[in-house]
Amino acid sequence: MSSLERIQIYGIRSFNPVRPQVVVFQTPLTIIVGPNGSGKTTIIECLKYATTGDLPPGAKVGGAFIHDPTLVNEAEVKGQVKLQFKSANGKQITITRSMQAKVTSTNSIKATTIETLLQAIDPKTPTQPASLSTRCADLDREIPILLGVSRAVLDNVIFCHQEESTWPLSEPTPLKKRFDEIFSATRWTKAIANITELRKKEAQKLREDKISLEQLRIEKERAAKIQERLNSDQARTEELQRKMVVLNVQKDKNSQEINELIETIRKLDDINADLILKKKERITIEKQIDELSSSLEEMHESDEELMKIRQDYANKIQTQDTDQKSLERQKSSVDQEISTLRSSLNSLHANRGQLQAEQNANDQRIENLEKLVREISRKFNFKAFLTAPLTAINLQRFKETLHATIDEKKNFLTKLKERTQQNETELNEKHNKIRSEIESNKSSKKNVKTSIEKNRDTRNKLTDDLNSLRVSDADITIHDSQLSEEESALKKFKKNIESDDISKKLPSKNEDLQIIENKISSLDDEISRLHHQSNSLAKLDLQKSNLRTKSESLKTFLYSSRNDFKNILGRQPELETLEKDMDDLLNSKNDELKQVESENERYRRELSTIDGKLQMLQSTQQQRVQENKEHRKKLNMVCGDRDLPDVIIDLEKELNDMREELANASNSSDIYNKFVISAQQHHDCPLCDRGFENDDEFRNFLKKINDLASVNVTEKITELERQIRDSDAKLKRLRELQPVWNAVSRFQSELSDLERQVEELQNKKEETDTKLEDIYVNLAGIQVEISNTTKLRRDADKIINWHREIENLESDIFYAEEELSNTGSTRTVEDCTRERDSLQDEAKKIRRDIVNLTQMKEARLKELNTRSEKVGRLKLKLQSLKSDQENYNRLQKEITLLNEEIKKHEDNVKMMDAKISELTPKARETELELSEFRQKKVESEMAAINDLTDVQKQSERFFSLDREVEEFTIGKVKERLAKCDDQIEKLDQQIATKTIASDNFAKQLQNMDKQASDAREIQRSIDENLKYRRLQRELSDLDDEINKLNLLKQTQGSSNYKVRLDELQKTQETVLADSARYTGELKQLEEAVRRGQNELDTEYKDINDRYADQFIVVKTSELGIKDLEVYGKALDNAIMRYHTSNMEKINKIIAELWVNTYVGDDIDRIEIRSEEETTRSNRSYNYRVVMIKKGRAIDMRGRCSAGQKMLASIIIRLALAETFCINCGVFVLDEPTTNLDEGNIEHLAAGLRGILDSRQGQSNFQLIVITHDVNFSRMIGEAQYSDKFIKVSKKKGYSTVKVKDWQTPVSDNEVDDDDY
């Protein structure tokens, strides 16, 4: 059995990273006492980390597990846990896990594992430790094996953290996971699942193989049918070929006779067709003659005369058409000229209005120019121009004065900038020179410091390497001498082994032993025969004893369980009917359970349906709300806060207004021009006929009208048309949003309906939930009853089995009493026994010799290997020492050079700091002087720039107005206005003349149209007379042709050609049908023969062989699947038996501990219920902890106090440890009194003492209790189990461990003088 010996901790949580603390574990009890926060729980965390590699809760990355480097002002801290324990096979094991925590550049802590080591020491060779592994993964797998328990038991039972100590009462899913891991059920259930999956795959493959076999069988039968059909088709083909020869001869004879008859009938048909055609043509001509004679004005001239008259009229009409087209071209030309003249007239009117507007604008500019000259003169003190008239000479003098002032201002500004720039450059150069020198020194200083830091890092690294390589010449000399001694001893030992004769003695000893064992076997047979009679008597006595024992057990069991059976059955149990009674009762309970479960399932389906509908309605509701938001968003983007119908009405009204404005804008220009002409002629307003009071009012009126007339009407019309198009498009978009507006209007009513439906479904769901809760309560009660009945059913099986065993024993006793016989041997039993004892002593002696020889041989071989390994290790160590010595010397030289270089760089830094301190005040002075100068410079320059800018702005205003006046004078607007009036008058006269000429041309064209119409009427009458005469001649010719055809038809005569043709054609059709039928059938038969032969050669090739091979595969697979099923069931039953036996043992221990520990009377006992859960793939269990109250089991989770929860968790862990820790006697309790009252604490202590009493015989049993409760520790400790305890406290912020006697007074609040 494995046990813990000691643990060493440093650098973990509050444990000092430099001074290790050691905890030595005692047997059978180790008590660790200390106040809260002293580091007690850290000990159990280190135990779990050492044995499993798992970090405690909340420290998954390790940074919170190692001592914080910032608390000791270090960049890194190393922590180590070293645990020494004895393994299950008696070896001493030492496990070392080292970690390191570093502070990163982001001030976070990064933890890494730097070393893991596992060493084992065999008691037979204690001086030769062996390293088993250094990989974390290997250690995590190896340590549970060495301790003799599984990883799950270490995590959940032995080393259970305080935060996870109540896991037995956790949620069902994590609880099931932990129990499955403890029972190792996952591995075996996976094995069963794999077997089941493999069987499924093989079964699926077998089904596929069977389908393939069936397919092959069908194909085999098809191949036989195809071959049979192929033979039949070939015979039918030969028969049809013979019939086809006879039909071809008959077909050729009928074809010849039919062709002759068809030619004769065709000729007769041609004659009849011509006759019918001629008669129809005659009827058509007669109709045309009748139509013409009804309206014809008959002329008596001859055809030649009529043709001549018609030609004369045609020539006359052609001449008139030519003259008419000429007049039309002349009229069109005149109309085009009128249109051109009117267009020119409109342009002249528009041009005149524009020129008049320019004249008015120029007058205003001259007035503004004069005002501007007076204003500039006052501002810049040009006294000569304040009152002088604005003549051309004065205007020119003013321009020269203005230019001279601007030049003077510019020259002043230029000289000012040159003078200030020169001064600023001098100051800036002085300042930059000082700053450059300072920056140069700073840069050099930075580079030197970088070099210093780099050298220091290199030196520290080299120093660390140097410290790790401390080696002396004495070490090398010692190892060299040890190597020589060991090599010499190894050679001597090899010679001794070669001279031994152990290998020759062993075979001889084995042969002697085999001979003696054969003799002993013969004597045993003889003694067995001699003892036959005595064995029969002994066997009879044993059977009678078993009969008495089983009878008493049956009687006792019946007495103890009579009340349970009476409560279930309602009467005392009877052995003859007990099995049937229990089966009937269990069946009735199961039927009741099925009925309740069916009702439960019905309500669950109903609830699922309601949930589905509710979810769908809620989704629809959300969708409607979202759609309404989107519709509102669309409407708001277009309409804002207004309603869509109102926006559409306003837009339609605005569109109508724009169309009216467009209609009124076309003729506005002509109207304004007429207003101007009328006002100039009459000197009054054309609208109200009111005269003007003075010339200024008249000029303002003309200016306003000219401005309106000068507006580009085309641009205005274009702009209106564009606005109308945009408004039409916008109106179309608004009308397209009408469905969206309708959807928004309907939204509120639809939403109310959906909310009502949702509320109805929610009420219905609440009712269904209430019914389901009632069913759950009823279902739980029935399940408890079934569970109790099932348990009693198992008890009934035990009773019945005992009863049957008793009957079998009675029968065996009866037959045994009658079976006794003599042995017939000449020697006595004592003689044979003495000879056998003598031979056994001799055999024992030979076996001891063989064992001694074998051990000697193995010991020498082992010693040889050990000596060889030691020589190898010494060689490697010697080589490593020499290499370390060389590196040590080299590193010393490098460190010396680095120290000299660092000293040199530090001197340079001091010189640079002094230089920078000297130059910095000078730089500040020059910078202040430069800043003040720049401020003064900006102020003076801005004043000069403002003066210049003011003059330039006034100058630009003046010269702009002056250029506009000059441009007007150069444009000669007055002369152009007078010329425009003359042109308008001339164009009016030309338009009147052209209009008279166009009217004359129209009258001439009207007369020509009337003459041409009369000529065309005479020409039509002539054409009708000529056509009438031609039709009469054609009618006479047709009559002659009809008579000739009737005569030819009579001479040809009539016969029965068509009747004979019909007979022949029917006969030929019959022959052709038979021929076609035979041909088609023949082709089908040939194709069927080809296809059948092809199928036999391809699809059904080797079908018999393939069927036989597939049959063998199917039978083999069936046998394999049966074997897998048998193995899977056997493994499943083994797991069931293992689980059942362990659960019974665990619950028995739990019940015993609970009764002895718990002081309350509200809970009789607790137990773990494992309910079987069978799935399609495997069988598993669901676990729950229940408390038994007055015979009823109730789930403990969520129904117990914190103290009951803690006590139950401790008891369950103790029971699990009793069951699964057979090879490991370690059990740790971390703060077991948490949430327990005083009474339960005392009983818990008594229970633990009881466990200690029962385990006193186990030398490796260890109970480790970590608590802050001193009274509790005294209850279970003191000298009876442990003469010392471990006190954990804090000294200067670090956890310390001390061993104290129980005689030392310790209170709950005691701390050491130097604590904290």
Salt bridges, closest charged atoms under 4 A:
GLU45 OE1 - ARG13 NE 2.70
GLU45 OE2 - HIS161 NE2 2.67
ASP54 OD2 - ARG151 NH2 2.73
GLU76 OE1 - LYS102 NZ 3.93
ASP138 OD2 - ARG135 NH1 2.93
ASP138 OD1 - ARG141 NH2 2.54
ASP140 OD1 - ARG97 NH2 2.77
ASP155 OD2 - ARG151 NE 3.27
GLU171 OE2 - ARG1197 NH1 3.17
ASP180 OD2 - LYS176 NZ 3.21
GLU181 OE2 - LYS177 NZ 2.68
ASP209 OD2 - LYS205 NZ 3.33
GLU214 OE2 - ARG217 NH2 2.24
GLU221 OE2 - ARG217 NH1 2.58
GLU239 OE1 - ARG236 NH1 3.41
GLU239 OE2 - LYS243 NZ 3.79
GLU257 OE2 - ARG1060 NH2 2.75
GLU263 OE2 - ARG266 NH2 2.67
ASP270 OD2 - ARG266 NH1 2.97
GLU286 OE2 - ARG282 NH1 2.26
ASP303 OD1 - ARG1029 NH1 2.37
ASP303 OD2 - ARG1033 NH1 3.77
ASP321 OD1 - ARG1016 NH2 3.64
ASP335 OD2 - LYS331 NZ 3.03
GLU337 OE1 - LYS994 NZ 2.62
GLU367 OE2 - LYS371 NZ 3.71
GLU370 OE2 - ARG374 NH2 3.52
GLU375 OE2 - ARG957 NH1 3.97
GLU424 OE2 - ARG934 NE 2.86
GLU424 OE1 - LYS937 NZ 2.56
GLU437 OE2 - LYS915 NZ 3.39
GLU439 OE2 - ARG435 NH2 3.17
GLU453 OE2 - ARG456 NH1 3.71
GLU486 OE2 - LYS870 NZ 3.25
GLU487 OE2 - LYS875 NZ 3.71
ASP500 OD2 - ARG860 NH1 1.20
ASP501 OD1 - LYS505 NZ 3.84
GLU517 OE2 - ARG847 NH2 2.76
ASP524 OD1 - ARG836 NH1 3.16
GLU526 OE1 - ARG827 NH2 2.90
GLU579 OE2 - ARG793 NH2 3.64
GLU579 OE1 - ARG804 NH2 3.67
ASP581 OD2 - ARG571 NH2 2.36
ASP583 OD1 - ARG793 NE 2.61
ASP584 OD2 - LYS580 NZ 3.04
GLU601 OE2 - ARG605 NH1 3.93
ASP611 OD1 - LYS765 NZ 3.25
ASP650 OD2 - ARG642 NH2 1.91
GLU652 OE2 - ARG735 NH2 2.49
ASP696 OD1 - ARG699 NH2 2.13
GLU697 OE2 - ARG690 NH2 3.53
ASP707 OD2 - LYS703 NZ 3.36
GLU719 OE2 - ARG722 NH2 2.27
ASP726 OD2 - ARG722 NH1 2.89
ASP728 OD1 - ARG659 NH2 3.21
GLU750 OE1 - ARG624 NE 3.67
GLU750 OE2 - ARG746 NE 3.87
ASP753 OD1 - ARG756 NH2 2.44
GLU760 OE2 - ARG756 NH1 3.06
GLU785 OE1 - LYS589 NZ 2.89
ASP797 OD1 - ARG793 NH1 1.96
GLU805 OE1 - LYS550 NZ 3.00
GLU807 OE2 - HIS803 NE2 3.01
GLU817 OE2 - LYS544 NZ 3.56
ASP831 OD1 - ARG834 NH2 2.37
GLU835 OE1 - ARG827 NH1 2.89
ASP849 OD2 - LYS509 NZ 3.41
GLU863 OE2 - ARG867 NH2 2.92
GLU894 OE2 - ARG890 NH1 3.10
GLU901 OE2 - HIS905 NE2 3.54
GLU906 OE2 - ARG456 NH2 2.68
ASP907 OD1 - LYS903 NZ 3.32
ASP913 OD1 - LYS445 NZ 2.57
ASP950 OD2 - LYS379 NZ 2.90
ASP962 OD2 - LYS399 NZ 2.58
GLU964 OE1 - ARG365 NE 3.61
GLU966 OE2 - LYS399 NZ 3.42
ASP981 OD1 - ARG352 NE 2.38
GLU1017 OE2 - ARG1020 NH2 2.45
ASP1023 OD1 - ARG310 NE 2.34
GLU1024 OE2 - ARG1020 NH1 2.62
GLU1034 OE2 - ARG1030 NH1 3.01
ASP1039 OD1 - ARG282 NE 2.27
GLU1041 OE1 - LYS278 NZ 2.79
GLU1063 OE1 - ARG1060 NH1 3.65
ASP1074 OD1 - ARG1077 NH2 3.15
GLU1081 OE2 - ARG236 NE 2.90
GLU1087 OE2 - ARG1090 NH2 2.24
GLU1087 OE2 - ARG1091 NH1 3.76
GLU1118 OE2 - LYS210 NZ 3.28
GLU1118 OE1 - LYS1115 NZ 3.86
GLU1125 OE2 - LYS1129 NZ 3.33
ASP1132 OD2 - ARG1179 NH2 2.40
GLU1167 OE1 - ARG1165 NE 3.89
GLU1167 OE2 - ARG1169 NE 2.32
GLU1171 OE2 - ARG1184 NE 2.76
GLU1172 OE2 - ARG1179 NH1 2.93
ASP1195 OD1 - ARG1184 NH1 2.49
GLU1218 OE2 - ARG1255 NH2 1.68
GLU1231 OE2 - LYS40 NZ 3.47
GLU1231 OE1 - HIS1268 ND1 2.77
GLU1278 OE2 - ARG1274 NH1 3.63
ASP1301 OD1 - LYS1284 NZ 2.69
GLU1310 OE2 - LYS1300 NZ 3.81
ASP1312 OD2 - LYS1298 NZ 3.51
ASP1312 OD1 - LYS1300 NZ 3.71
ASP1314 OD2 - LYS1291 NZ 3.42
